Amino acid sequence: MNQKEYTVEGRQFRTESDYARALHDKKIIDELRRKTDFSDKAALEKLMKDIQGGGFHFMTLLGEDFRDEIAEALKSAEKIEAKGGRSKKSKSTKQYPKLSEELDTYVREELKRREKRRKLLTVLCSVVAVCCLGYVGVYSWFSKRTDNTYQELSELKEKPVVGNVTPEPGPLYTLDEQQEPKEVLDEYKNLLNKNKKLIGWLQIDDTNIDYPVMQTSDNVYYLEHNLNQEYDRNGSIFMDKDCDVLKPSTNYIIYGHHMKSGNMFGKLDLYEDEDYCREHPYIRFDTIYEKGIYEVMYVFRSRVYSEEEIVFKYYQFIDANSEQEFNSYMNEMAEMSLYDTGVTAEYGDQLLTLSTCDYQEKNGRFVVVARKIKE
């Protein structure tokens, strides 16, 4: 339908439904014009009163135009009367005939359709509101439970050791024949008795990052489970399955969700600000066997690449087999870093990489790399 077909009484309408409503109004208006003597003041006054009282239902601005038309006619009739003329009285007591049965039926059906749409919209809005409240409730419950759980775990570190602590046999805790068995630090013995997959504890001052670090044979389980092995949408902070705290690996890679609540690594991207990094240069990471303080070295954004893409993939840098390979990794990260911290590393240094999601691009990651301070 072209623009001309959407024009009624000099007004244009954008949609076909608006156009249909305008035609409905025009039918009523044409009928009223035909039955009304516009030179009769009394008839005009009665018509205006009926319209204002809701006697006729207009669905578009044509109704307003018609009221304006009646008002103008009334002014003209009043001027004539003021000059001594007489308004015609022949129709002053005339009752307006009912509109055609077809038009009346159309009006009733349209009102029914509007009421049905209103009720449906009300139901849909109620369902959406309930779903939103439910989501907020569940999210808040998980967040509160997470806070309570990690508060209890933090307190457990300070309690006296209960029972013997034996790390679970397996690739994560197996020593080479040449290696001496390592003693678990006292503060982690109770936690290790609670879950044998504990590998350490991570803490950054002035943040809520103060969590146990888990490690298992895959990098999926602790995305949705806590240290108590309960389902938890916050997941846990966990170390890459290929890292080895006994060997040790050149680079410990630790992952955590970027939660909107700020839980897990939700505050890690504060390191985007160079001033913040300058004020918070140190990260504490203890393995269950030894303590460690790390100094922030690089901060950058990256993403998870496909296997076919030939590019530096920070999440594959776990061991450097030579000084040349180590320096190559350092150069790659230095070029990616958002700013220069002035901190560098040399072959043989122990590194720590913290990684979380970054939503600036698909599969984006926000990464902080630190070097262990030598005692």
N, C-alpha and C positions, 0 to 999 in steps of 0.2 A: 504494500500500500504506500502511495507516495505522500508527500507532505500535505498536499491540497486536501486529500481525503481525511486527514486528521484535523481539519479546521471546521469549527462549529460556531456560528454567531460571531465570527471575526476572531475567535480565540483558537490557538493552535495547541494540540495535545500530543505528547511524546509517544505514548504507547496505545496499543489497540484497546486495552481495558479502560484507559482514561477516556478514549474516544467513545467507547460504548456508554460510559456513564454520562458523558456530555449529551449524547443523543437521547438518553433517558430524560435528562433535565429539559432538553428542548421540547420534547413531546408535552411535558407538563406545562411549560411556559407558553407554547403555542395554543394549548387548550384554554389556558387562563386568559390569554390575550383575546381569543375568539369570544369568550363569554363575558368579558368585562368592557364596560363603557368607560374609556379613559378620560372622558370629559365630565364624568359624574364624580364629584368629590367624595360623596358618601360611599360610593361603590369602591373607590380607590382606598379609602380609609379602612373599609372592612377587609379588602383584599390584603392590605399591608398587615393588619392585625392578625389575620389568619396565617399568613406566612411566618410572622414573628412568633406566633404561638405554636408553631410546629405543625400546622395543618398540612403543609406540603414539604416533602423531603427532597432537598436538592443535594446532589453528590459532587458537583463541581462548582467552579467560580461563576458559571452561568447564572446560578441562583443569586449571587451577589449582584451581578449585572442587572438582573431583572428587578431586584429590590431598588437599585439605584434608578432604574427606569420608572418605577412606580412613584418613587420619591419626587422625581422631576415632574411627573404628571400632576402630583398633588400640589406642588408649588404653583404650577400653571393654573390649576383649578382655583387655588386660593386667591391668586391675583385677579382672576375673572370675578370671583365673588366680592373681592374688596372694591372693585370698580362698579359694583352694582349689578353685575350679571347674575344669572341664576344657573346653578348646576342642575343638571338633569336629575330628577328624582325617580324617574320611571323605573330605574333598576336599583334604587338605594336599598330596597328591602329584599332584593333578589338573593336567594341562596344559590351558591355555586353548585352546579350539577356535579355529581361524582365523575371522576375521570373514567375513561373506558376500562372495562373489566380486564382487558389484556394488559394495560399499563399498570393497573393495580396489582395484578398477579406478578408482573415483572419486579415491582418494588418489593413485594413480600419475599419473593425468591432470593432477590439480591441481599436483603437483610438477613435471611437465613444463612446464606453462604458466608456473609461477613461474620456472623456469630459462630459458625462452625470453624472458620479460620482462626477466630480469636481464641476459642476453647483449645484448638489444637496447638496454637502457639503457646498458650499458657501451660499446657501439659509438657511440651518440649522444653520450655524454659525451666520448669520444675525439675525435670529429669536431669538437665544439664547442671542445675544448681546442686542437686543431690550428689551427682558424680564428682563435681568439683570439691564439695565439702568432704566427700569420702576420700578423695585423693589427698587433700590437705591433711585430713586426719591421719591417714596411714603414713604419709610422709613425715608428719610431726612425731608420730609414735616411733617410727624407725630412728629418727634423729635423736629423740630423747633416750631411747634404749641404747643407742650407740654411745651417747655421752656417758650414761650411767655405767655401761660395760667397761669402757676404757678408764673411767675413774676408779672402778674397782680393781682393774688390772694394775693401774699405776700404784695403788695402795698395796697391792699384793707384793710388789717388788720390795717393799720395806719390811715385810713381815718375816719372822724367823722361818728358816727352811724346815719343811715338813717332809720326812721320808727321804729315800735315796733317789738320786737323779741319774738316769741312764739314758743318754740320747738314743733315739730309735735307730736300729741298724738300717743301713741303706746308703745310696749314693751320696746323700746330702751330709752324712756324718761318718763316712768311711775314710779311715786314714790309710795312707800308703804304708807298706811294711817299714819304710825308713823313718816314718814320722812317729814322734812321741805322742801318746794320748794327751788330749788337752782337757783341762779342768774347766767346767762351766762356772762362770762367775756366780757368786752367792745370790746376788739380787735377781738373777734370772732362773734360779732353780725351781722356785714354786711355779712360775709361769710355764717352765718346760714340762713340769709334771702335769700341768693342766692341758697342754697341747704340745706334742713332740715335734710339731712342725715349726715351732718358734725358732727364728734364726738370729734375732737381735731386737734392738729398740732404736727408734729415730726420734729426734727432738730438735726443734728450732725455737729459739727464744721469742717471746712476744707473739706467738701464734698458737693455734690449737693443735699444731703438728707435734704430738707427743704420744706416739703409738708403738705397739709391738710390731715387729716385721716378721712376716711369715714366709715360708718357702716350701713348695711341694713340687712334685714331678711334672706338673703342667702349669701353664700361666693362665688358667681359666678359673679354677675352683675358687680362689680367693677374690675373684671379681664380685662374687655374690654371697660370700660367707664370712663370718667373723671368727675370732679366735676360739669361741665356744662351739664352732662348727654349726651355727644356726644360720638359716637364710637371712641375709641382711643386704638390702639394696645398696648400702654404703660400701659393702665389700670390706676388704682389709688392705693395709699396706703390705706389699709382698715383694720379695726379691726374685729376679729372673731365675728360672729353673736351671740355667746353665752356669750360674755364678757359683763359686766355691769359696767358702770362708776358711777352709782348712788349707787350701793350696798356697796362698789365696789367689783369686783371680785378680788381674790388673785393674778391673773396673767392676765395682758392685753396682748393678742397675736395679733400682727400686721403683715400683709402680704404685699409683694410687688414683682413685677416681677424683675428678674435679667436681665436687658436689656444690650445688648452689647454696646449700646451708652453710658452707664453709668447712664441713667435715672432710676428713681424709686430706687430699691435696687441694682442697678448695681455695686455699690462701697462697699456694705456691707461686701463682703468677704475680704476687706482690713484687717479686724480684725483677719484674719488667722495668721497674723504676730504679735507676742507678743509685739515687740517694738512699732508697730503702736497702739496697744491697750493701752500700757503704756503712749503713747503721747496723746491719745484721749479716756480717760477713761469715759467721761460723755456723756450722751444722754439726750436731753431735750424732754419731751413729756408732752404737756398740754392737758387736756381734755377741753371741752368748759366751764367747771365749775371751774377748778383749775389748777395751774401751777405745774410742777414737774421736778426735775432733778434726773436722774438715773445713777448709777455707774455700769459699766460692770462687770459681775461676772463670767459668763461661755460663752465659744465660742466652738461650736462643730458641727459636721456633723451628719446628720441622714437621714431618708427617710420616705416616706409614706408607712406604712405597711398595709397588708390585715387585715380584721377583725379577721381572725382566728389566726394570729400570736400573741403569748403571749409575749409581750415585752413592754418596756417603750415607750410610744408614747407622745412625748413632746406636740404635738398639741391638746391633750386631757386634759392637765393640765391647768385648768382654775380656779378651786376652790379647796382648801384643807379643808376638813371637820374636821380635827384634827391636832394637832401638830405632831403626829406620821406620818400621811399621808404626811404632808408638808416636814418633814425631809427625808422621803423616796424619795420624788421627788428631793430634793436637792442632795442627795447621788447619785441618778441616773445621774443627769446632771454633777455633779463633776467628776464622773468616765469617762464620755464622753468628757469632756472639753479638748481642744487641749493643754492647759497650765493652770497653777495655777495663778490666778490674786491676790490671797490673800484676796479677798472680799467674804464674806459669808452673809447669811440671816437667820433670825429666824422667827418663826411662828408669823404672824401678820404683817410682812413687805409686802409692795406692790411691785410686780414684773412686769417687762416689757420684753416681748419676741418678737424679730424681726426675721422673717422667710422669706427666699427667696429660689429660685431654686438653686440646685448645680448639675452640669453636670458630676461629677465624677462617678456617678452611676445612674441607672434608678430610677426615682422618688426621686432623691436625694434632700436634703435640707441643707442649711447653716443657722445656728441659733446663735443669740447673745441674751443672757439673762442678764438683769440688775436689780439692786435693787434700789428702790426709797430712796433717801437721806432724812432722817428725818429733819424737820426744827427745 
